[in-house]
């Protein structure tokens, strides 16, 4: 049995299809949010004066936004790790289902 047959058997399992669907449902919106938030700072500071106002004493909103990017990155990291732990269960189920399909076929 070659690797291609193993891969085809694996990708036909319901657990693998659920895994791919679940990963896309998280990764695509998270990436879009990250990119919009990340590039929002240079766009807002470079082309507008929205972030020039004082937030706290001499600290402008631009610094608050920049610091918020660290918080956003750590938050996305923790969300991803918690989701990835759930995906590990689906990976194990997909492996089991593929092994069962091999025994049957």
Rosetta silent file (secondary structure, phi, psi, omega in degrees, C-alpha in Angstrom):
SEQUENCE: XXXXXXXXXXXXXXXXXXXXXXXXXXXXXXXXXXXXXXXXXXXXXXXXXXXXXXXXXXXXXXXXXXXXXXXXXXXXXXXXXXXXXXXXXXXXXXXXXXXXXXXXX
SCORE:     score description
SCORE:     0.000 S_00000001
   1 L     0.000  132.656 -178.534    0.000    0.000    0.000 S_00000001
   2 L   -98.464  171.384 -176.475    1.416    3.381   -0.955 S_00000001
   3 H   -62.195  -36.914 -178.263    1.176    6.767    0.738 S_00000001
   4 H   -63.071  -41.053  177.404   -1.348    8.116   -1.764 S_00000001
   5 H   -64.003  -40.201  177.950   -3.831    5.351   -0.940 S_00000001
   6 H   -62.890  -42.689 -179.456   -3.391    6.033    2.774 S_00000001
   7 H   -65.213  -43.170  179.177   -4.000    9.737    2.231 S_00000001
   8 H   -61.738  -43.619  178.485   -7.123    9.129    0.148 S_00000001
   9 H   -62.565  -40.701  179.646   -8.507    6.793    2.798 S_00000001
  10 H   -66.292  -45.664 -176.416   -7.758    9.371    5.511 S_00000001
  11 H   -71.690  -13.413  176.772   -9.318   12.311    3.693 S_00000001
  12 L   -86.161   -9.167  179.921  -12.508   10.339    3.092 S_00000001
  13 L   -72.390  149.407  179.575  -13.144    9.870    6.814 S_00000001
  14 H   -67.381  -33.075  179.638  -15.856   11.977    8.412 S_00000001
  15 H   -66.136  -39.785  179.060  -13.502   13.048   11.202 S_00000001
  16 H   -66.615  -42.684  178.485  -10.971   14.428    8.711 S_00000001
  17 H   -63.039  -38.140  176.001  -13.663   16.334    6.833 S_00000001
  18 H   -66.044  -38.903  178.315  -14.902   17.751   10.146 S_00000001
  19 H   -61.454  -48.642 -179.383  -11.318   18.703   11.040 S_00000001
  20 H   -62.491  -43.404  179.449  -10.781   20.603    7.791 S_00000001
  21 H   -62.893  -43.962 -179.477  -14.125   22.369    8.129 S_00000001
  22 H   -65.720  -41.860  179.173  -13.429   23.326   11.742 S_00000001
  23 H   -64.756  -43.405  178.447   -9.927   24.604   10.968 S_00000001
  24 H   -63.549  -38.948 -179.278  -11.161   26.725    8.075 S_00000001
  25 H   -63.997  -26.175  178.084  -13.974   28.122   10.220 S_00000001
  26 H   -95.788  -49.463 -170.016  -11.407   29.395   12.732 S_00000001
  27 H   -67.265  -41.647 -177.583   -8.284   30.163   10.711 S_00000001
  28 H   -65.116  -52.238  177.612   -9.825   32.186    7.885 S_00000001
  29 H   -63.740  -36.553  179.504  -11.755   34.673   10.086 S_00000001
  30 H   -64.464  -39.814  178.880   -8.860   34.864   12.578 S_00000001
  31 H   -67.323  -42.951  178.263   -6.410   35.661    9.781 S_00000001
  32 H   -61.938  -45.796  178.556   -8.682   38.301    8.284 S_00000001
  33 H   -60.622  -47.075 -178.870   -9.170   39.906   11.709 S_00000001
  34 H   -58.762  -47.642 -177.942   -5.434   39.794   12.449 S_00000001
  35 H   -64.191  -42.753  179.812   -4.475   41.366    9.132 S_00000001
  36 H   -64.542  -44.310 -179.514   -7.105   44.101    9.402 S_00000001
  37 H   -66.779  -43.687 -177.237   -6.118   44.910   12.992 S_00000001
  38 H   -64.673  -49.322 -178.280   -2.394   44.741   12.263 S_00000001
  39 H   -79.339   -8.745  176.059   -2.470   46.922    9.144 S_00000001
  40 H   -63.211  -37.896 -178.691   -4.992   49.264   10.748 S_00000001
  41 H   -62.410  -54.552 -179.558   -2.243   50.957   12.764 S_00000001
  42 H   -65.842  -32.397  178.755   -0.010   52.050    9.876 S_00000001
  43 H   -68.368  -47.916 -178.552   -3.029   53.015    7.778 S_00000001
  44 H   -67.008  -37.433  179.787   -4.643   55.063   10.544 S_00000001
  45 H   -78.867  -30.171 -177.610   -1.389   56.742   11.582 S_00000001
  46 H   -83.003  -30.785 -172.301   -0.151   57.315    8.051 S_00000001
  47 H  -120.116   -4.967  178.760   -3.294   58.592    6.377 S_00000001
  48 L  -136.448  174.302  175.088   -5.510   59.993    9.156 S_00000001
  49 L  -114.139   16.700 -176.534   -5.232   61.943   12.389 S_00000001
  50 H   -57.457  -41.705 -174.429   -7.692   59.706   14.252 S_00000001
  51 H   -92.500    8.469 -178.523   -5.073   58.293   16.634 S_00000001
  52 H   -79.211  -20.013 -176.739   -3.307   61.600   17.331 S_00000001
  53 L   -66.204  154.011 -179.857   -5.551   62.589   20.235 S_00000001
  54 E   -76.382  129.291  177.936   -4.332   62.177   23.792 S_00000001
  55 E   -93.677  -54.207 -179.968   -5.587   59.027   25.522 S_00000001
  56 E  -139.007  105.911 -178.892   -3.858   59.289   28.905 S_00000001
  57 L    57.206 -125.684 -178.620   -1.692   62.350   29.508 S_00000001
  58 L   -82.153   -0.674 -178.134    1.047   62.460   26.853 S_00000001
  59 E   -86.187  120.575 -179.381    0.166   58.970   25.539 S_00000001
  60 E   -85.480  168.982  178.298   -1.738   59.142   22.259 S_00000001
  61 H   -64.318  -24.247  177.703   -4.260   56.636   20.961 S_00000001
  62 H   -62.389  -41.076  177.736   -1.600   55.406   18.509 S_00000001
  63 H   -68.827  -37.911  177.392    0.413   54.010   21.420 S_00000001
  64 H   -62.624  -45.099  178.702   -2.702   52.459   22.933 S_00000001
  65 H   -61.774  -44.472 -179.418   -3.506   50.837   19.573 S_00000001
  66 H   -62.058  -42.503  177.828    0.088   49.591   19.214 S_00000001
  67 H   -66.003  -36.480  179.200    0.008   48.056   22.695 S_00000001
  68 H   -62.369  -25.654  178.161   -3.388   46.499   21.908 S_00000001
  69 H   -66.049  -34.609  175.726   -1.708   44.606   19.062 S_00000001
  70 H   -65.058  -44.604  179.340    0.359   42.682   21.605 S_00000001
  71 H   -62.598  -43.522  179.659   -2.801   41.820   23.530 S_00000001
  72 H   -62.224  -41.620 -179.383   -4.580   40.808   20.318 S_00000001
  73 H   -64.723  -45.012  178.704   -1.692   38.554   19.273 S_00000001
  74 H   -65.682  -37.771  178.183   -1.570   36.774   22.641 S_00000001
  75 H   -64.428  -46.255  177.820   -5.351   36.406   22.658 S_00000001
  76 H   -62.697  -38.101  177.411   -5.365   34.861   19.179 S_00000001
  77 H   -58.973  -48.480 -178.863   -2.517   32.581   20.242 S_00000001
  78 H   -66.567  -38.375  176.462   -4.476   31.276   23.220 S_00000001
  79 H   -63.023  -42.897 -179.592   -7.643   30.859   21.151 S_00000001
  80 H   -63.734  -45.429 -178.902   -5.693   28.931   18.516 S_00000001
  81 H   -61.899  -41.701  179.247   -4.044   26.637   21.071 S_00000001
  82 H   -66.114  -37.929  175.937   -7.376   25.825   22.719 S_00000001
  83 H   -68.316  -40.870 -178.802   -8.900   25.040   19.324 S_00000001
  84 H   -61.973  -34.793  176.418   -5.861   23.005   18.269 S_00000001
  85 H   -63.199  -36.341  176.664   -6.266   20.820   21.348 S_00000001
  86 H   -71.558  -33.354  178.900   -9.806   20.028   20.183 S_00000001
  87 H   -67.849  -29.400  178.060   -8.514   19.337   16.677 S_00000001
  88 H   -59.338  -35.976  177.275   -6.131   16.730   18.090 S_00000001
  89 H   -63.224  -42.759  178.749   -9.187   14.663   19.062 S_00000001
  90 H   -65.985  -36.236  177.521  -10.436   14.850   15.467 S_00000001
  91 H   -62.573  -44.671  178.637   -6.999   13.818   14.173 S_00000001
  92 H   -63.291  -41.183  177.645   -7.062   10.736   16.399 S_00000001
  93 H   -64.427  -40.846  179.034  -10.599    9.893   15.253 S_00000001
  94 H   -62.627  -41.620  177.765   -9.590   10.298   11.599 S_00000001
  95 H   -61.864  -43.335  179.619   -6.642    7.948   12.116 S_00000001
  96 H   -63.988  -44.771 -179.849   -8.900    5.374   13.758 S_00000001
  97 H   -63.949  -39.050  178.736  -11.504    5.635   11.012 S_00000001
  98 H   -66.748  -38.166  178.846   -8.816    5.300    8.317 S_00000001
  99 H   -66.613  -39.652  177.058   -7.378    2.231   10.054 S_00000001
 100 H   -63.897  -40.505  179.245  -10.857    0.668   10.237 S_00000001
 101 H   -65.298  -33.748  178.179  -11.405    1.398    6.539 S_00000001
 102 H   -67.740  -40.860  178.826   -8.108   -0.311    5.735 S_00000001
 103 H   -65.141  -37.633 -178.203   -9.133   -3.450    7.628 S_00000001
 104 H   -74.633  -35.013 -173.189  -12.501   -3.531    5.876 S_00000001
 105 L  -104.127    0.000    0.000  -11.169   -2.845    2.393 S_00000001
